């Protein structure tokens, strides 16, 4: 089909759906000529340049269309007579993927600041509803052996009872006025502590976001394990891998290997801040807004993983065996590590011996 005709039919269908009728007396010439900068930008992402769509929005064209459709059908995100739904979603994705201010987005899409703020908030609200449905374990995540492990002799059968990895990171935020000190981390910056769990498909299955940065990772985990009913506790005999900042205890097996973390769609090189939206300096939003944005980017990450479509950055980082360590060093900080659980220490020792059988250890 001719590209222009495909585009016009698509836009015509959007307008029909927007007004909730089967037939609308639309002047196609008006649709063809009345195109603002925002409309043209959205059009390039959806129809013209696959490269631009991926580089700027950090997702493929088909996934972008699927996301827009799901936010519309399931979470009632709507367009308006001036801004198509797809344009609103593109503005939000460009903001978080490129770490842009609302002012820059308004300039690029040629809409007023008030309009852009309103539309970005609408998309954010829809993504938070999506997060509630997909940032959680799937049915077999806590009970079955991951296909990733089954198909990799490097890990199977040694880690057959492992159901994922747990780690934390600090995200720079603007602390609440009058309550600044609890958010000052080791480097005197205002940060919030984020705890996240991933399965072996690199999907987020749990996140607890917004704890003041001064809180140690172990205390955050202890709180979640004892107070948060939504935390997917390991079943007896199962466990999460955790790094050396956490104690080894029932359900949590300590290891020294660094855990990778990814941007809003698993793109780009692993970084200390779990989401690409988190700037290293000068946070743009207050705490509650950052909590929502980080949660939304986790939903975007899972949505792309669930699409089952090949993703350039995912494919690249899945074969990289070493990761650059990004500035979350202790810097002299003495971690709070209570006594380890002897049973889990035995599990770790058993895995080490099982993997070493028939091989010559380098020590």
C-alpha positions as CSV (number, residue, x, y, z in Angstrom):
1,X,0.0,0.0,0.0
2,X,1.2,3.5,-0.8
3,X,2.8,5.1,2.3
4,X,0.7,8.3,2.1
5,X,-2.5,6.3,1.7
6,X,-1.6,4.0,4.6
7,X,-0.9,7.0,6.7
8,X,-4.2,8.8,5.8
9,X,-6.2,5.6,6.4
10,X,-4.6,5.2,9.8
11,X,-5.3,8.8,10.8
12,X,-8.8,8.6,9.5
13,X,-9.4,5.5,11.6
14,X,-8.0,7.3,14.7
15,X,-10.4,10.2,14.2
16,X,-13.3,7.8,13.8
17,X,-12.3,6.0,17.0
18,X,-11.8,9.3,18.8
19,X,-15.4,10.4,18.2
20,X,-16.8,6.9,18.8
21,X,-18.7,6.5,15.5
22,X,-18.3,4.3,12.5
23,X,-18.4,7.0,9.9
24,X,-17.2,10.6,10.2
25,X,-17.5,13.3,7.5
26,X,-13.8,14.1,7.5
27,X,-12.2,16.4,5.0
28,X,-9.1,14.3,4.1
29,X,-7.5,17.3,2.5
30,X,-7.7,19.1,5.8
31,X,-6.1,16.1,7.5
32,X,-3.4,16.1,4.9
33,X,-2.5,19.8,5.1
34,X,-3.2,20.7,8.7
35,X,-0.1,19.1,10.2
36,X,1.7,20.8,13.0
37,X,5.3,20.0,14.0
38,X,4.1,17.5,16.7
39,X,2.0,15.6,14.2
40,X,4.9,15.5,11.7
41,X,7.3,14.3,14.4
42,X,4.8,11.5,15.4
43,X,4.4,10.6,11.7
44,X,8.1,10.1,11.2
45,X,8.3,7.8,14.2
46,X,5.3,5.7,13.1
47,X,5.7,5.6,9.3
48,X,9.0,7.0,8.0
49,X,12.1,6.2,10.0
50,X,12.5,3.0,11.9
51,X,15.9,4.3,13.0
52,X,14.6,7.6,14.4
53,X,11.8,5.8,16.2
54,X,14.2,3.5,17.9
55,X,16.9,6.1,18.6
56,X,14.6,8.7,20.0
57,X,11.7,6.7,21.6
58,X,13.9,3.7,22.4
59,X,11.4,1.2,21.0
60,X,10.5,-0.3,17.6
61,X,7.6,1.1,15.5
62,X,5.5,-2.0,16.0
63,X,6.0,-1.9,19.8
64,X,5.2,1.8,19.9
65,X,1.9,1.2,18.0
66,X,1.1,-1.7,20.3
67,X,1.8,0.4,23.4
68,X,-0.5,3.2,22.2
69,X,-3.2,0.7,21.4
70,X,-3.0,-0.9,24.8
71,X,-3.0,2.4,26.7
72,X,-6.1,3.4,24.7
73,X,-8.1,0.2,24.9
74,X,-7.3,-1.0,28.4
75,X,-6.4,2.1,30.3
76,X,-8.7,4.7,28.5
77,X,-5.9,7.0,27.4
78,X,-7.5,9.4,24.9
79,X,-6.4,11.9,22.3
80,X,-8.0,15.2,21.6
81,X,-9.0,17.3,18.5
82,X,-5.6,18.9,18.6
83,X,-3.3,16.1,19.8
84,X,-3.5,12.5,18.8
85,X,-3.0,9.9,21.5
86,X,0.1,8.6,19.7
87,X,1.6,12.1,19.8
88,X,1.1,12.3,23.6
89,X,2.8,8.9,24.1
90,X,5.6,9.9,21.8
91,X,6.2,13.1,23.8
92,X,6.4,11.1,27.1
93,X,8.7,8.5,25.6
94,X,11.0,11.2,24.2
95,X,11.0,13.0,27.5
96,X,12.1,10.0,29.5
97,X,14.3,8.3,26.9
98,X,16.3,11.5,26.2
99,X,16.1,13.1,29.6
100,X,14.4,16.3,28.3
101,X,12.5,19.0,30.1
102,X,8.9,19.8,29.5
103,X,10.0,23.1,27.9
104,X,12.1,21.3,25.4
105,X,9.3,18.9,24.6
106,X,6.9,21.8,24.1
107,X,9.3,23.5,21.7
108,X,9.8,20.3,19.7
109,X,6.2,19.5,19.4
110,X,5.0,23.1,19.1
111,X,2.4,22.9,21.8
112,X,1.8,25.2,24.8
113,X,3.5,24.2,28.1
114,X,0.1,23.7,29.8
115,X,-1.0,21.4,27.0
116,X,2.2,19.4,27.1
117,X,2.1,19.1,30.9
118,X,-1.5,17.9,30.9
119,X,-0.8,15.3,28.2
120,X,2.4,14.0,29.8
121,X,0.5,13.5,33.1
122,X,-2.3,11.6,31.3
123,X,0.2,9.3,29.7
124,X,2.0,8.9,33.1
125,X,-1.3,7.9,34.8
126,X,-2.0,5.3,32.1
127,X,1.5,3.8,32.4
128,X,1.1,3.6,36.2
129,X,-2.0,1.5,35.7
130,X,0.0,-0.6,33.2
131,X,2.8,-1.0,35.8
132,X,0.3,-2.4,38.4
133,X,-0.5,-5.2,35.9
134,X,2.9,-6.1,34.5
135,X,5.6,-5.2,37.1
136,X,4.9,-8.4,39.0
137,X,5.8,-12.1,38.8
138,X,4.2,-14.2,36.2
139,X,2.5,-17.4,37.2
140,X,5.5,-19.7,36.9
141,X,8.2,-17.2,38.0
142,X,8.3,-18.3,41.6
143,X,7.9,-22.1,41.1
144,X,9.4,-23.3,37.8
145,X,12.9,-23.5,36.7
146,X,13.6,-20.6,34.3
147,X,14.0,-21.7,30.6
148,X,17.0,-19.4,30.6
149,X,18.7,-21.7,33.1
150,X,17.5,-24.9,31.6
151,X,19.0,-24.0,28.2
152,X,22.4,-22.9,29.6
153,X,24.9,-25.5,30.9
154,X,26.9,-22.7,32.5
155,X,24.1,-22.3,35.1
156,X,22.2,-25.6,35.0
157,X,21.8,-27.5,37.2
158,X,23.8,-25.4,39.7
159,X,21.2,-22.6,40.0
160,X,18.1,-24.6,39.4
161,X,16.4,-23.2,42.5
162,X,17.3,-19.6,41.8
163,X,14.2,-17.5,40.7
164,X,15.8,-14.2,40.0
165,X,18.1,-11.4,41.3
166,X,17.5,-8.6,43.8
167,X,19.5,-5.4,44.0
168,X,19.2,-1.7,44.9
169,X,20.3,1.6,43.5
170,X,20.2,5.3,44.3
171,X,18.4,7.7,42.1
172,X,19.0,11.5,42.5
173,X,15.9,13.3,43.5
174,X,14.8,16.7,44.8
175,X,14.1,16.0,48.5
176,X,10.9,17.3,50.1
177,X,11.3,20.7,51.6
178,X,11.7,20.5,55.4
179,X,12.8,16.8,55.2
180,X,16.1,17.0,53.3
181,X,18.6,15.2,55.6
182,X,17.2,11.7,55.3
183,X,17.7,11.9,51.6
184,X,21.3,12.9,51.6
185,X,23.4,9.9,50.7
186,X,27.0,9.2,51.0
187,X,28.0,11.9,48.5
188,X,25.7,14.5,50.1
189,X,23.4,14.4,47.1
190,X,19.6,14.0,47.6
191,X,18.7,10.5,46.5
192,X,16.0,7.9,46.9
193,X,16.8,4.2,47.4
194,X,15.2,1.8,45.0
195,X,14.9,-1.9,45.5
196,X,14.1,-4.1,42.5
197,X,13.8,-7.8,41.6
198,X,14.3,-9.2,38.1
199,X,13.7,-12.7,36.8
200,X,16.0,-14.5,34.3
201,X,14.0,-13.0,31.4
202,X,15.2,-9.6,32.6
203,X,11.7,-8.5,33.6
204,X,11.1,-6.5,36.7
205,X,8.9,-8.6,39.0
206,X,8.9,-6.2,42.0
207,X,10.0,-2.7,42.9
208,X,9.9,-0.6,46.0
209,X,10.7,3.0,45.2
210,X,11.1,6.2,47.2
211,X,12.9,5.3,50.4
212,X,15.2,8.2,51.6
213,X,18.7,7.7,50.3
214,X,20.3,7.4,53.7
215,X,18.6,4.1,54.4
216,X,20.9,1.1,53.8
217,X,19.9,-1.5,51.2
218,X,19.5,-4.2,53.9
219,X,17.1,-2.1,55.9
220,X,15.0,-1.5,52.8
221,X,14.9,-5.2,52.1
222,X,14.1,-6.0,55.7
223,X,11.2,-3.6,55.6
224,X,9.8,-4.9,52.4
225,X,10.1,-8.5,53.5
226,X,8.3,-7.9,56.8
227,X,5.8,-5.1,55.9
228,X,5.1,-5.3,52.1
229,X,2.6,-8.0,51.2
230,X,3.3,-7.5,47.5
231,X,6.9,-8.6,47.8
232,X,7.1,-12.0,46.0
233,X,8.8,-14.1,48.8
234,X,10.8,-17.1,47.6
235,X,9.0,-20.4,48.3
236,X,10.9,-22.9,50.5
237,X,14.0,-24.1,48.7
238,X,14.0,-21.2,46.3
239,X,16.1,-18.1,46.5
240,X,17.1,-14.8,44.9
241,X,20.7,-13.9,44.1
242,X,21.8,-10.7,46.0
243,X,25.1,-8.9,46.0
244,X,27.5,-8.5,48.9
245,X,25.6,-5.5,50.2
246,X,22.9,-7.8,51.5
247,X,23.2,-10.6,54.1
248,X,23.0,-14.2,53.0
249,X,19.8,-15.6,54.7
250,X,16.9,-17.9,53.9
251,X,15.7,-17.1,50.4
252,X,18.6,-14.8,49.6
253,X,21.9,-16.1,48.4
254,X,24.8,-13.6,48.6
255,X,27.3,-13.3,45.7
256,X,30.0,-10.9,44.7
257,X,29.2,-10.5,41.0
258,X,27.8,-7.1,40.1
259,X,24.2,-7.1,38.8
260,X,23.5,-5.2,35.6
261,X,20.7,-2.6,35.5
262,X,19.0,-1.1,32.5
263,X,17.3,2.0,31.2
264,X,13.5,2.3,30.6
265,X,13.4,-0.3,27.9
266,X,16.5,-2.3,28.8
267,X,18.4,-0.2,26.4
268,X,21.9,1.3,26.5
269,X,24.8,0.0,28.5
270,X,24.1,-1.1,32.1
271,X,24.2,1.8,34.5
272,X,24.0,2.3,38.2
273,X,20.7,4.2,38.0
274,X,18.2,1.5,37.1
275,X,16.3,3.8,34.7
276,X,17.6,6.0,32.0
277,X,15.4,8.8,33.2
278,X,17.4,9.3,36.4
279,X,20.0,12.0,35.8
280,X,23.2,12.0,37.8
281,X,22.8,15.7,38.6
282,X,20.0,18.3,39.0
283,X,16.8,16.3,39.3
284,X,14.0,18.0,37.4
285,X,11.0,16.9,39.5
286,X,10.0,16.6,43.1
287,X,10.1,13.2,44.9
288,X,6.5,11.9,44.2
289,X,6.8,12.7,40.5
290,X,10.1,10.9,40.3
291,X,8.6,7.8,42.0
292,X,5.9,7.8,39.3
293,X,8.3,8.3,36.4
294,X,10.6,5.5,37.6
295,X,7.7,3.2,38.0
296,X,6.4,4.0,34.5
297,X,9.8,3.3,33.0
298,X,9.8,-0.2,34.6
299,X,6.4,-0.8,33.0
300,X,7.9,0.3,29.6
301,X,10.8,-2.1,30.1
302,X,8.5,-5.0,30.8
303,X,6.2,-4.1,28.0
304,X,9.0,-4.3,25.5
305,X,10.3,-7.6,27.0
306,X,6.8,-9.1,26.8
307,X,6.5,-8.1,23.1
308,X,8.8,-11.0,22.2
309,X,10.3,-8.9,19.4
310,X,14.0,-8.7,18.9
311,X,15.5,-5.5,20.4
312,X,19.0,-4.4,19.3
313,X,20.1,-3.3,22.7
314,X,18.7,-6.3,24.5
315,X,20.4,-8.6,22.1
316,X,23.7,-6.8,22.5
317,X,23.8,-6.8,26.3
318,X,22.5,-10.4,26.7
319,X,25.9,-11.6,25.3
320,X,28.1,-9.2,27.1
321,X,29.8,-11.1,30.0
322,X,31.4,-8.1,31.8
323,X,29.9,-4.9,32.9
324,X,31.4,-1.5,33.7
325,X,30.8,-0.6,37.4
326,X,29.2,2.7,37.8
327,X,29.8,4.9,40.9
328,X,27.9,3.2,43.6
329,X,31.0,2.3,45.5
330,X,31.0,2.3,49.3
331,X,33.3,5.3,49.5
332,X,34.3,4.3,53.0
333,X,30.7,3.6,54.0
334,X,30.5,0.6,56.4
335,X,27.5,-1.5,55.4
336,X,25.1,-3.0,57.9
337,X,25.4,-6.7,57.4
338,X,23.9,-9.0,60.1
339,X,25.0,-12.5,60.6
340,X,24.4,-14.7,57.6
341,X,22.0,-17.6,57.4
342,X,24.0,-20.8,57.8
343,X,21.6,-22.8,55.6
344,X,22.1,-20.4,52.6
345,X,25.8,-20.3,53.1
346,X,25.8,-24.1,52.8
347,X,23.8,-23.8,49.6
348,X,26.4,-21.4,48.2
349,X,29.3,-23.7,49.2
350,X,27.4,-26.7,47.7
351,X,27.0,-24.8,44.3
352,X,30.7,-23.9,44.4
353,X,31.8,-27.5,44.9
354,X,29.3,-28.9,42.4
355,X,30.6,-26.5,39.7
356,X,34.2,-27.3,40.5
357,X,33.8,-31.0,40.1
358,X,36.1,-32.3,37.3
359,X,37.7,-28.9,36.9
360,X,40.9,-27.3,38.1
361,X,40.2,-24.3,40.3
362,X,42.4,-21.2,39.8
363,X,43.5,-21.1,43.4
